[in-house]
Amino acid sequence: MINWIKRNQIVTFSILAYLYSWIIWSPLVLSAKGIIDTYVPPWIHLIGSWGPLLAAFTVTVIVGKGAGFRELIRRLFRWKVGLRWFLVATSPIILFLIALSIDILISNTSFDFNLFGRLQEISGVVGVAGWVVMILTFGFGEETGWRGFALPRLQITRSASKATLILIPIWIFWHLPLFFYKESFIEMGVFGAFGWAISLAFGAVVLTWLYNSSKSSILIVAIWHGTFNAAVASGEGNVSMITSVLVILWAIIIQRLTGTENLSKSKKQIIIC
């Protein structure tokens, strides 16, 4: 079994990421569908985000044992990457402000910065508090798995673009349970879900670029991911949609400037173990 896991690390990781997260989210699905008549606290949604993190550590410990565990921890907290990458990591705040300004112009709405970091799962949590929660949950929870574990292994024998294309459907399908209990996902409908998947795919390009550019720092991509989630957390008005469109444009620019091999001016980051 251990030898099979070593040969099929991405498959094993993906199965475990789904298993961990979907088990945690299953009470929310069952409650939303009326299968169980029990109150399930909405914050369980946030806890489910740690599935990819748990899967990454599970496979890493099985395959690399103590050395693999320590190496993953080092990348998880790699902060000596230069100030500019911390600025890039928090740049979704700028995208949020641009989106908010555009929304004011086209919809004649008022400026409401409290939309940033407004968590639907925890009443009253907005702003910096919501931002921190997003980084600690979906930021670290997802990115330790998708970029920290899967991407560098996929890049061993593939270009960064091909590795990202393989990772995208795995990442998209992981979100499937959300369409059965989370209101903002249910309200998307078919066309909205398609648009969401497109924006996620382009977001994956940005995150590959950021991971490869920041010396394989999981910390940096986790901050970007959590900051982006904080920017679209409220799901209100056009702000979320406009922010996603800006990320799509960013990804297109990255591809134009860096090429497909590394999706970065630096070399693609790989892990061999």
C-alpha positions as CSV (number, residue, x, y, z in Angstrom):
1,M,0.0,0.0,0.0
2,I,2.8,2.4,0.9
3,N,4.5,1.7,-2.4
4,W,1.3,2.4,-4.3
5,I,0.8,5.7,-2.5
6,K,4.4,6.7,-3.4
7,R,3.7,6.0,-7.0
8,N,0.2,7.7,-6.9
9,Q,0.7,10.6,-4.6
10,I,-1.6,13.1,-6.4
11,V,-4.4,10.5,-6.7
12,T,-4.1,9.6,-3.0
13,F,-3.9,13.3,-2.0
14,S,-7.0,14.2,-4.0
15,I,-9.1,11.3,-2.6
16,L,-8.1,12.2,0.9
17,A,-8.7,16.0,0.4
18,Y,-12.3,15.2,-0.8
19,L,-12.8,12.6,1.9
20,Y,-11.7,14.9,4.8
21,S,-13.6,18.0,3.5
22,W,-16.7,16.2,2.4
23,I,-17.1,14.3,5.6
24,I,-16.9,17.6,7.5
25,W,-19.4,19.3,5.2
26,S,-21.8,16.4,5.1
27,P,-23.9,17.5,8.1
28,L,-24.4,20.9,6.3
29,V,-25.6,19.1,3.2
30,L,-27.9,16.7,5.1
31,S,-29.4,19.6,7.1
32,A,-29.9,21.8,4.0
33,K,-31.7,19.0,2.2
34,G,-33.9,18.2,5.2
35,I,-32.5,14.7,5.6
36,I,-31.6,15.4,9.2
37,D,-33.6,17.7,11.5
38,T,-30.6,19.0,13.5
39,Y,-29.1,22.5,13.6
40,V,-25.6,22.5,12.1
41,P,-23.5,25.6,12.8
42,P,-22.6,27.4,9.6
43,W,-18.9,27.8,10.7
44,I,-18.5,24.1,10.0
45,H,-18.1,25.3,6.4
46,L,-14.9,27.0,7.4
47,I,-13.5,23.9,9.1
48,G,-14.0,21.8,6.0
49,S,-11.5,24.0,4.2
50,W,-8.7,22.2,6.1
51,G,-9.3,19.0,4.1
52,P,-6.5,19.6,1.5
53,L,-4.1,20.6,4.3
54,L,-4.8,17.4,6.2
55,A,-4.5,15.3,3.0
56,A,-1.1,17.0,2.2
57,F,0.3,16.2,5.6
58,T,-1.1,12.7,5.6
59,V,0.6,11.7,2.3
60,T,3.7,13.7,3.1
61,V,4.3,11.8,6.3
62,I,3.5,8.4,4.7
63,V,5.9,9.1,1.8
64,G,8.6,11.4,3.2
65,K,8.2,10.6,6.9
66,G,9.8,13.1,9.3
67,A,12.0,14.8,6.6
68,G,8.9,15.3,4.4
69,F,7.0,16.7,7.3
70,R,9.7,19.2,8.2
71,E,10.1,20.3,4.6
72,L,6.4,21.0,4.3
73,I,6.4,23.0,7.5
74,R,9.3,25.1,6.3
75,R,7.5,26.0,3.1
76,L,4.3,26.6,5.1
77,F,6.0,29.4,7.0
78,R,8.5,30.6,4.4
79,W,8.5,34.4,4.9
80,K,11.9,35.4,3.7
81,V,10.7,36.1,0.1
82,G,11.0,39.8,-0.1
83,L,8.5,42.6,0.8
84,R,7.1,42.8,-2.8
85,W,5.6,39.3,-2.6
86,F,3.8,40.2,0.7
87,L,2.4,43.2,-1.1
88,V,1.3,41.0,-4.0
89,A,-0.2,38.6,-1.5
90,T,-2.4,41.3,-0.1
91,S,-3.2,42.8,-3.6
92,P,-6.8,41.4,-3.7
93,I,-7.6,44.3,-1.3
94,I,-6.7,46.7,-4.2
95,L,-8.8,44.6,-6.6
96,F,-11.7,44.8,-4.1
97,L,-11.4,48.6,-3.9
98,I,-11.4,48.9,-7.7
99,A,-14.4,46.6,-7.9
100,L,-16.2,48.6,-5.2
101,S,-15.5,51.8,-7.1
102,I,-16.8,50.4,-10.4
103,D,-19.9,49.1,-8.6
104,I,-20.6,52.5,-7.2
105,L,-20.3,54.0,-10.7
106,I,-22.5,51.5,-12.5
107,S,-25.1,50.8,-9.7
108,N,-25.1,54.1,-7.8
109,T,-24.4,52.2,-4.6
110,S,-22.8,53.7,-1.5
111,F,-19.2,53.0,-0.4
112,D,-19.3,50.1,2.1
113,F,-15.8,48.8,3.0
114,N,-17.5,46.5,5.6
115,L,-18.3,44.2,2.6
116,F,-14.6,43.2,2.9
117,G,-14.3,40.2,5.1
118,R,-17.9,39.9,5.9
119,L,-18.3,36.2,6.8
120,Q,-21.7,34.7,6.1
121,E,-20.8,31.8,8.5
122,I,-20.1,33.9,11.6
123,S,-22.5,36.8,12.3
124,G,-20.8,40.1,13.0
125,V,-17.4,39.2,11.7
126,V,-16.2,41.7,9.2
127,G,-13.1,43.5,8.1
128,V,-9.7,42.5,9.5
129,A,-11.2,39.8,11.7
130,G,-12.9,38.1,8.7
131,W,-9.8,38.5,6.6
132,V,-7.7,36.7,9.3
133,V,-10.3,33.9,9.5
134,M,-10.2,33.5,5.7
135,I,-6.4,33.2,5.7
136,L,-6.3,30.7,8.5
137,T,-9.1,28.5,7.0
138,F,-9.4,28.6,3.2
139,G,-6.0,30.3,2.8
140,F,-3.8,27.8,4.6
141,G,-6.4,25.0,4.5
142,E,-6.5,24.9,0.7
143,E,-3.1,26.2,-0.4
144,T,-1.1,23.8,1.7
145,G,-2.7,21.1,-0.4
146,W,-3.3,22.6,-3.9
147,R,-0.1,24.6,-4.3
148,G,2.0,23.3,-1.4
149,F,1.6,19.6,-2.2
150,A,0.0,18.9,-5.6
151,L,1.5,21.7,-7.8
152,P,5.2,21.1,-7.2
153,R,4.8,17.4,-7.8
154,L,2.8,17.9,-11.0
155,Q,5.5,20.3,-12.3
156,I,8.2,17.6,-12.0
157,T,7.6,16.3,-15.5
158,R,5.3,19.0,-16.9
159,S,5.3,22.7,-17.7
160,A,3.7,25.0,-15.1
161,S,0.8,25.6,-17.4
162,K,0.1,21.9,-17.9
163,A,0.4,21.2,-14.2
164,T,-2.1,24.0,-13.5
165,L,-4.5,22.6,-16.1
166,I,-4.4,19.2,-14.3
167,L,-4.9,20.8,-10.9
168,I,-7.9,23.0,-11.9
169,P,-10.6,20.3,-12.3
170,I,-9.4,18.6,-9.1
171,W,-9.8,21.9,-7.3
172,I,-13.1,22.7,-8.9
173,F,-14.7,19.3,-8.1
174,W,-13.6,19.6,-4.5
175,H,-16.2,22.4,-4.1
176,L,-19.1,20.2,-5.2
177,P,-20.8,19.9,-1.8
178,L,-21.1,23.7,-1.6
179,F,-23.7,23.7,-4.3
180,F,-26.0,21.7,-2.0
181,Y,-25.9,23.8,1.1
182,K,-24.2,27.2,0.6
183,E,-26.6,29.8,-0.5
184,S,-24.2,31.9,-2.6
185,F,-23.3,28.8,-4.6
186,I,-26.9,27.5,-4.9
187,E,-28.0,30.9,-6.3
188,M,-25.4,30.8,-9.1
189,G,-27.4,28.5,-11.2
190,V,-25.9,26.7,-14.2
191,F,-24.5,29.8,-16.0
192,G,-23.3,31.3,-12.8
193,A,-21.5,28.1,-11.8
194,F,-19.8,28.0,-15.2
195,G,-18.6,31.6,-14.7
196,W,-17.4,30.7,-11.2
197,A,-15.4,27.8,-12.6
198,I,-13.8,30.0,-15.3
199,S,-12.7,32.6,-12.7
200,L,-11.3,29.8,-10.5
201,A,-9.3,28.4,-13.4
202,F,-7.7,31.8,-14.0
203,G,-7.2,32.2,-10.3
204,A,-5.2,29.0,-10.4
205,V,-2.9,30.6,-13.0
206,V,-2.3,33.6,-10.7
207,L,-1.6,31.3,-7.7
208,T,0.9,29.1,-9.8
209,W,2.7,32.3,-10.8
210,L,2.8,33.5,-7.2
211,Y,3.9,30.1,-5.8
212,N,6.7,29.7,-8.3
213,S,7.8,33.4,-7.9
214,S,7.9,33.4,-4.1
215,K,10.4,30.5,-3.6
216,S,7.6,28.0,-3.1
217,S,6.1,29.9,-0.1
218,I,2.8,28.4,1.0
219,L,2.5,31.4,3.3
220,I,2.4,33.8,0.4
221,V,-0.2,32.0,-1.6
222,A,-2.3,31.3,1.5
223,I,-2.4,35.1,2.2
224,W,-3.4,35.8,-1.4
225,H,-6.1,33.2,-1.3
226,G,-7.5,34.2,2.0
227,T,-7.4,37.9,1.0
228,F,-9.3,37.2,-2.2
229,N,-11.9,35.2,-0.3
230,A,-12.3,38.1,2.1
231,A,-12.8,40.4,-0.9
232,V,-15.7,38.3,-2.2
233,A,-16.9,36.9,1.1
234,S,-20.1,38.9,1.3
235,G,-21.3,37.8,-2.2
236,E,-23.3,41.0,-2.4
237,G,-23.9,43.2,-5.4
238,N,-21.4,43.2,-8.4
239,V,-18.3,43.5,-6.2
240,S,-17.5,39.8,-6.2
241,M,-18.1,39.4,-9.9
242,I,-16.0,42.4,-10.8
243,T,-13.2,41.3,-8.5
244,S,-13.2,37.9,-10.3
245,V,-13.0,39.6,-13.7
246,L,-10.0,41.6,-12.6
247,V,-8.3,38.3,-11.5
248,I,-9.0,36.9,-15.0
249,L,-7.4,39.9,-16.6
250,W,-4.4,39.5,-14.3
251,A,-4.0,35.8,-15.2
252,I,-4.0,36.7,-18.9
253,I,-1.3,39.3,-18.4
254,I,0.8,36.8,-16.5
255,Q,0.6,34.2,-19.3
256,R,1.6,36.9,-21.8
257,L,4.6,38.0,-19.9
258,T,6.0,34.8,-18.5
259,G,5.2,32.0,-21.0
260,T,3.8,28.6,-20.2
261,E,6.9,26.7,-19.0
262,N,7.3,28.3,-15.6
263,L,4.4,30.8,-15.5
264,S,7.0,32.9,-13.7
265,K,10.2,34.8,-14.2
266,S,11.7,32.3,-11.8
267,K,12.0,28.6,-12.3
268,K,9.0,26.3,-11.5
269,Q,9.2,24.9,-8.1
270,I,9.2,21.1,-7.7
271,I,9.2,18.5,-4.9
272,I,10.8,15.1,-5.4
273,C,10.2,12.6,-2.6
